[in-house]
């Protein structure tokens, strides 16, 4: 009877190991996440630059309007 329990536990553990992520799959997922974050950083930097340029442009327009 104990032998059957041992075999059953081994089968259960084997099934669980089949679902565990491998190092290769984790590395691939990490690269995907890193690439996504890099792309978002680029977009945020560009938006920040656009915001600064727009702020300066508005200041110049306000100065022009004030002189009129």
C-alpha positions, 0 to 999 in steps of 0.5 A: 500500500505504501508503494502505491502512495509513493508512486502516486506522489511521484506522479503528482510531483512530476506533473507539478514540475511540468508546470514550473517555469524554466529559466529560459522561459523566465529569461524570455519574459524578463526581456519582454518586460524590459523591452516594454519598459524601455519603450515606455521610457522613450515615449515619456521622455519625448512627451516631456520634451514636447511639454517643455517646448510647448510651455516655452511657445506659450510663454512667447505667445503670451509675451507677444499678446502682452505687447499688443 
